[in-house]
Amino acid sequence: MATEKQPQQTELKTKKPICGIVMPISSIEDCSSTHWDEVKRILTDAISSAGYEANMVSDADDIGVIQSRIVQNLYNNEIVICDVSCKNPNVMFELGMRLAFDKPTIIVMDDRTTYSFDTSIIEHIIYPRDLNYHKIVTFKETLINKITGTVENSKKSGHTTFLKHFGNLTSARIEFKEVSSSDAILAKLSDVQKQLSNLKSNPYIGDANNIPVLISQIKRSIQDYCCQFGISITMLKNTNNNRYPLYNYVKNQTLQWNVPEYILKNIIDAMI
């Protein structure tokens, strides 16, 4: 007797809206990169519980120049959480851009960081730097409610995140244009070439002939990282989540060159 085939049911998954994260990732003050990994996990848990997908604003599905990627995500993400703990300069700059776009933004910081004058008028959600478990539970609950409330309020007519405090100002806008795939690739290669050119003026590089030595060391560090942690290059290509430990690993292996972090990330992304 023939068995009747049952129609296969495919479950369509609705893509969650993106909640961008802006935060330190490298050691600063008494906070190690491991500390920031834990903070990122806490923020990601809260974001997921609020119904959003957490994404570092420097992440993207494609391999591109990190500065362009950051600006695009700061503009496009439905909501962004900025951790201004330790007042990391990159974080403060990216927070400024997001506020200029006047889009939903939440500021968090640890209990050992002081308020900055320009952003003190915006509510900050405080968490303990020592990441005390019970206080972090309360922090996550507060953050979940704040995410939901901030997005809902942003949909109301006349709502503004920041600019309303300074009079009748207009938020910044970004114009997008379509280009061919070949033009996009050439633009990325051009940007990477500029980063390499910037290395020539780095006093720690010295002779421009040392650049191939540095590139070779970066390449070797990537290979060592993959071997040590059992991660393939393919995995690094397909997901951005594995890259932040990689960035820190390569940075620690190339400290003597004193390469600016954003340039180092661009070179690593280009190599992958």
N, C-alpha and C positions, 0 to 999 in steps of 0.2 A: 504494500500500500504506500503510495507516494505521500511524502510528508509535505504539507502545504507550507510554503515559505511565508514567514511573517515579514511584513514590510519593515525595513530598518528605520528607526526613529533617530533623527539627528537633532541634538540639542544645540540650539543657536545661543551662543554666549554674547551677551550685550557688553560691549567694550565700556569699561569704566572711564569716567572723566579723569583727567590728570591733575594731581596736586603736586606742583613742583616743590623741591626742597633746595634751599640755599643754606649752606652751613660750612664750617671749617672741616677739612679732612686730614690735615697734617698737624703735627705737634705744634702747640702754641701755649705759652705760659706753662702751667703744670698739667696740661691736658695732652695726652699722647694720641697717636692715630687710633689706637685701640679704643680709647675713650670715645672718640668721635664715631667709630663703628657702632658702639653700643647706643650712643645718642641717636644715630641714624635708624637703628633697629626700633627704638622706642617711638620715634616719629612715624616710621613706616607702619607700625602696629596700629597707632591711633588713626592714621590716614586710611588704612584698609578698613578699620571698624566704622569709619564715617562713610564708607562706600566709594572711596576714590583709589586710584592707583598711584602709588608714590613713585616719583621720578626725580632724580637729581637734575637740575636744569642744564647741566653740562652733558647729560646723556641724550643719545639719539639713536634711531635704528640704523642710520648710515654712518659712514666714516667721514667726518668733515672737520673743518677747522673749529676749534673749541669755542673761540670768542663769538663767532657767528651763531653757533648752536645755542649758546647761553642766551644771547639777545632774543633769538627767535622763540625759545621756550619761555623766557620771562614775559614775552608779549602774548603767547598763545595759551599757556596753561590757565585753566579755569580759576585756580587759586594757587597761591604760593606761600609756603611757610619759610620764614627766614630766621635762622638761629644766629643772633648777634653776639653770642657769648665770646668773650675775649676781644671783641671788636676787631675781628679779622678784616683787614682792608678790602680784600676781594669781596667778602660778604657784604660789607657796608656799601660798596660801589654797586653791587648787583641789586641790593635793596633799594638804593636810590633810583635805579632804572625802573624797577617794578612800580615804585610809588609814582614816578613820572608818567607811567602808563595809566595810573589811577585805576588799577584793577585789584580785585579782592586779595588782600595780603594779611597774613598773621605773623606777628613778631613774637619769638620766644627767646629767652635767655636764661642763663643759670644765675643762682643767687649770689654769685661773687662778682658779677659784672655790673658796672654802674650804667645808668641811663645816659644816652647821648642827647645833647640839647635839641637837635633838629627833629628827632623822632620821639621825644619824650611825651608828646601830646597823643601818641598812639598807644593803646593798651598793649602791654607786654605780658605774656604768660610766663611765669617764673617756674623753673624746676631746680632741684638741688644739684650742685656740681658733683657731689659724691654719689649721685644717682641712688639715693636711699629708696629702697623698694616701695615702702608704703606711700611716701611722698610722690614717687613716680606714678603709682596707680592713680592717685588723685589728679596729677598733672595730665595724664592721658585722658581721663574722663572729661576734664575741663577742655582739653584741646579738641576732642571729638565734637563736643557741643559747639565749640567756637567755629570749627570748620563748617558745620551745618548752618549755623546762624549767620556767618559771614557771607556765605554764598546766597542764602535766601535774601538777606538785606541788599545785596548787590543788584538784585533783580528789580528792586523798587525804583520808581521814577525819581530822578534827581539825586540818587545815591552817589557818593564819592568817598573814596577810601582815605584820601590825604589832602588833596588840593583845596578842599572847601575851607580849610583853616587859613588859607592865604588869599582869599578873595575870589573873584570870578576868573579863574584860570582854566585853560583848555589842556586836556591831557595829550601827551605825545602819541603819534600814530606812526605805524610802519607800513610802507607800501611794498607789496610783494609782486614780483614779475616772474613769468615762466621763461626758462632758458632751456636750450637743448642739453641733453646728457653730456655731450662732448664739451660744451662750454662750461658746464658745472664742474667736470673733472679738471679742465684746464685751470679754472679759478682756484680749486682746492690745491692743485700742484703749485700754482703761483704763490698761494699763501704759505704753504710749507717751505717753499724756496726763500721767502722773505724771512721766515723764522730762522732758517739756517744762516742767512746773511747777517741777521742780528747777532748770531753767536760770534761772528768775527770781531765784533767790538767788545766782547766780553773780556775783561782783563784777565780772567782766570783761564781763558782759552789760549791767550797769547798769540801764537802763530796760527794763521788760518789752516795750515797743514795739520793742525791737531784735531780739526773737526772730524776727519775720517776715523781718528782714534776714538773720539768720544762716541760717534755713531756705532762703531764696532763694539764698544763697551756696553752701550744701551741694548744692542741686539743680543749680546751674550747674556746680559742680565735678564732679558725677557725669556730666553731659553732656560736659564737657571731657575727662574721662577716657575715655569711650566713643569720642569722636572721635579722640583722640590714639592710642589703642591698637587701634582698629578693633573694638571690642566693642559689641554691641547690648545693650539693656536686657533683651531676651529671654534672651540668654546668661547675664546676671547672675542672672536669675530661676531658670534651670534648673540652674545649678551654683554651688556655694559656693566652688569653687577659685579663681575669679576675684575673689573679694571681698576677700581680704586685701591685695593690692596696691591695690585701690580704697580700703579703709579708710585705708591709709597716705597715699594721694594726697590724699584729702579732708582728712585730719588736717593735712597740711602746708599745705593751702590755707586752713585756718581756724585757724591757730595763735594769731592775735591774740585769739580768743574764749576760748581755754583751756578748751574743753569737755571734761569727763571722757570718756575713751576709750569706756567702755561705753555712755554716753548717745549719743555720736556714732554708734556702731555700730547702736544701736537705731533711731535716726532714719533712717540710711541704709537699713537693712533695711525699714523701714516705707515709705520712698519707692519702693524697688524693687518 
